[in-house]
Amino acid sequence: MPLGAVYAGGVQLGAYALERMGLEERERLLRECSTNVDNLAAGRWETLLTSALVVEEPMPLPYALLLVAVLGYAEYAYGAWWTAAVFLFGHASATLLVYGALRRTTDPCTRRALDVGTSYGFNAVLGALTSALPRGVVRTTARVGLLALAAAPVVKRGRTFTDAGHLAALGIGVGVSLALDCLSGAKHLKIA
């Protein structure tokens, strides 16, 4: 069974289990796993991993299917270890960039905000997968289009640090994709 499907299924089952917990216990568990400013400032670096393993509520079916599809294709094209490495690298790096931008904030709501989920890793893998597209206009258009879509919420009013994190993670993934282009030339798999 593909690792991406196991991961997404585990996260989804965990979300259903969280719904069955008492409100206080659920909140405590989510806060312990969160990569919010207070946790990272206190040296709780394990949250860089645990935050990718839980979501606040079950993922909507279209998103869950898209997550499985993106992770599944990445596994097919580059392997399970590569996919897991890009996912975790993108998730942790985007989280640390957001933390760096927010660490001096004094707003208690922002410092304690829940920051858990699959989206940073998903965006990193999606960005990295652009290297599997045919070289030239298609690949460049996909990269620019994805970055523009991720940038749109960041430039609007009412943006959140999560919007910036999505853009950062996608940018990290595109950076991985560009590195793949340089390292491998035309020798990597392409979407048929």
Backbone torsions as a table, in degrees:
resi	resn	phi	psi	omega
1	MET	NA	136.3	-179.5
2	PRO	-61.2	139.6	-179.4
3	LEU	-58.3	-38.7	179.5
4	GLY	-60.3	-40.1	178.8
5	ALA	-68.8	-39.2	177.3
6	VAL	-63.8	-45.1	179.2
7	TYR	-60.3	-53.5	-177.8
8	ALA	-61.5	-41.1	178.5
9	GLY	-64.2	-41.9	178.2
10	GLY	-63.5	-42.4	178.1
11	VAL	-63.5	-42.0	-179.1
12	GLN	-66.4	-44.1	177.5
13	LEU	-62.8	-39.3	176.3
14	GLY	-61.4	-37.9	178.6
15	ALA	-65.5	-39.8	177.1
16	TYR	-66.7	-36.9	177.2
17	ALA	-65.8	-40.2	178.0
18	LEU	-61.0	-37.2	179.6
19	GLU	-62.1	-26.8	-178.4
20	ARG	-84.2	-11.8	179.7
21	MET	-76.2	161.2	172.0
22	GLY	-66.6	154.2	-175.1
23	LEU	-57.4	-45.0	-179.1
24	GLU	-66.3	-43.2	-179.6
25	GLU	-65.7	-41.3	178.2
26	ARG	-62.0	-46.9	179.7
27	GLU	-61.6	-42.7	179.2
28	ARG	-61.9	-45.0	-179.8
29	LEU	-64.2	-45.1	178.6
30	LEU	-61.8	-41.6	-179.8
31	ARG	-66.2	-36.9	178.2
32	GLU	-66.6	-29.9	-178.5
33	CYS	-90.2	-12.1	-172.8
34	SER	-74.2	142.6	175.0
35	THR	-94.6	41.8	178.6
36	ASN	-72.3	169.8	-175.6
37	VAL	-59.2	-44.2	-178.1
38	ASP	-61.2	-44.1	-179.7
39	ASN	-64.2	-47.2	-178.4
40	LEU	-68.2	-37.9	178.5
41	ALA	-64.6	-28.0	178.6
42	ALA	-85.4	3.0	177.2
43	GLY	83.9	19.1	178.6
44	ARG	-85.5	68.2	-174.2
45	TRP	-71.4	-18.0	177.3
46	GLU	-62.3	-19.8	178.8
47	THR	-66.9	-17.4	175.0
48	LEU	-61.9	-25.6	174.9
49	LEU	-96.6	-49.4	-173.8
50	THR	-62.1	-30.9	-178.8
51	SER	-65.6	-23.8	178.7
52	ALA	-83.5	-6.2	-176.3
53	LEU	-101.3	-7.0	-179.1
54	VAL	-132.1	153.2	173.7
55	VAL	-130.1	154.6	-176.7
56	GLU	-66.7	-32.7	179.2
57	GLU	-149.3	161.6	-179.2
58	PRO	-54.0	141.9	-180.0
59	MET	-69.7	139.3	173.9
60	PRO	-59.6	145.5	-175.3
61	LEU	-55.4	-44.5	178.8
62	PRO	-60.1	-40.1	178.7
63	TYR	-67.3	-44.2	-179.7
64	ALA	-60.0	-41.9	178.8
65	LEU	-66.9	-39.7	177.9
66	LEU	-65.5	-40.7	176.5
67	LEU	-58.8	-47.4	179.3
68	VAL	-63.2	-40.7	-179.1
69	ALA	-64.9	-45.8	-178.4
70	VAL	-66.5	-48.0	179.4
71	LEU	-65.4	-38.3	179.1
72	GLY	-64.2	-43.6	178.8
73	TYR	-67.9	-37.9	177.9
74	ALA	-61.2	-41.9	176.8
75	GLU	-62.3	-43.3	179.6
76	TYR	-62.7	-44.5	-174.7
77	ALA	-77.3	-39.4	-170.9
78	TYR	-125.8	-12.2	179.4
79	GLY	104.1	158.6	-176.1
80	ALA	-66.2	-41.2	-177.8
81	TRP	-66.6	-41.7	178.1
82	TRP	-61.5	-46.4	-179.2
83	THR	-60.8	-46.8	179.6
84	ALA	-63.4	-39.6	-179.7
85	ALA	-65.5	-45.1	179.4
86	VAL	-65.0	-42.5	179.7
87	PHE	-58.7	-52.5	-177.3
88	LEU	-68.4	-39.6	178.0
89	PHE	-62.8	-46.4	179.5
90	GLY	-65.0	-42.2	179.8
91	HIS	-62.5	-50.7	-176.9
92	ALA	-68.1	-43.0	-177.9
93	SER	-65.3	-45.3	178.6
94	ALA	-63.4	-40.2	178.1
95	THR	-60.7	-44.9	-179.7
96	LEU	-67.7	-34.7	175.5
97	LEU	-64.3	-43.1	177.5
98	VAL	-64.5	-43.8	177.9
99	TYR	-59.0	-45.2	179.0
100	GLY	-58.4	-38.0	179.7
101	ALA	-74.1	-28.5	-173.9
102	LEU	-103.3	-9.5	-168.5
103	ARG	-61.4	-23.1	-179.6
104	ARG	-95.4	1.8	179.9
105	THR	-67.9	144.7	177.8
106	THR	-105.5	-2.2	179.4
107	ASP	-68.8	113.4	-176.0
108	PRO	-63.3	-31.9	179.0
109	CYS	-64.9	-42.0	179.2
110	THR	-69.9	-41.0	-178.1
111	ARG	-63.7	-32.8	-177.2
112	ARG	-102.7	2.1	-175.7
113	ALA	-56.7	142.4	176.4
114	LEU	-68.8	131.7	178.5
115	ASP	-137.0	83.8	179.2
116	VAL	-133.6	161.7	172.6
117	GLY	134.3	179.8	-173.7
118	THR	-97.7	-8.2	-165.4
119	SER	-68.7	-35.1	179.9
120	TYR	-65.9	-47.0	177.8
121	GLY	-63.3	-41.6	177.2
122	PHE	-57.4	-48.8	-179.3
123	ASN	-62.6	-38.1	178.6
124	ALA	-63.9	-45.9	179.4
125	VAL	-65.6	-41.4	178.0
126	LEU	-59.1	-46.4	177.9
127	GLY	-62.2	-41.2	-179.8
128	ALA	-66.6	-31.1	-179.3
129	LEU	-68.6	-13.0	177.9
130	THR	-62.0	-20.3	177.5
131	SER	-70.1	-15.4	178.2
132	ALA	-83.8	-9.1	178.8
133	LEU	-80.2	158.1	177.3
134	PRO	-58.0	139.9	179.8
135	ARG	-61.1	157.2	175.1
136	GLY	98.9	-139.5	-172.6
137	VAL	-60.5	-41.6	-177.0
138	VAL	-62.2	-49.4	-178.0
139	ARG	-65.2	-45.3	-179.4
140	THR	-64.0	-43.4	179.0
141	THR	-62.6	-41.3	178.8
142	ALA	-62.7	-44.5	179.9
143	ARG	-62.7	-49.6	-179.0
144	VAL	-64.4	-41.9	-180.0
145	GLY	-62.6	-45.8	179.0
146	LEU	-63.4	-43.5	179.0
147	LEU	-64.5	-38.4	177.8
148	ALA	-64.7	-42.3	177.7
149	LEU	-62.0	-40.7	179.7
150	ALA	-73.0	-29.3	-179.3
151	ALA	-77.1	-27.1	-175.9
152	ALA	-53.8	-49.7	179.4
153	PRO	-65.6	-27.2	-177.1
154	VAL	-69.5	-32.9	-177.8
155	VAL	-88.0	-6.5	179.5
156	LYS	-86.2	159.8	171.0
157	ARG	-69.0	153.5	178.8
158	GLY	78.5	13.8	179.1
159	ARG	-67.3	159.8	178.1
160	THR	-122.8	167.2	177.3
161	PHE	-65.1	-24.7	177.4
162	THR	-65.7	-37.4	176.3
163	ASP	-59.5	-43.4	177.7
164	ALA	-66.0	-37.1	177.6
165	GLY	-64.3	-38.7	176.8
166	HIS	-62.5	-44.7	178.6
167	LEU	-63.3	-43.4	179.5
168	ALA	-62.3	-44.8	-179.1
169	ALA	-64.1	-42.3	178.1
170	LEU	-64.4	-41.7	177.1
171	GLY	-61.4	-39.1	176.7
172	ILE	-63.4	-44.0	178.2
173	GLY	-62.3	-42.3	176.8
174	VAL	-64.0	-37.2	175.3
175	GLY	-60.8	-41.9	175.6
176	VAL	-61.6	-41.8	179.0
177	SER	-61.3	-44.1	177.9
178	LEU	-63.8	-38.3	177.0
179	ALA	-64.0	-40.6	176.5
180	LEU	-60.8	-42.2	178.0
181	ASP	-57.0	-45.6	-177.9
182	CYS	-69.2	-39.6	-175.1
183	LEU	-77.6	-35.5	-170.7
184	SER	-109.0	-7.0	-177.1
185	GLY	60.5	-128.7	-177.9
186	ALA	-103.6	18.3	-171.6
187	LYS	-89.6	-4.7	-178.9
188	HIS	-91.2	165.8	-177.0
189	LEU	-64.9	150.2	176.9
190	LYS	-124.3	153.1	175.4
191	ILE	-69.3	127.0	-177.8
192	ALA	-84.6	NA	NA
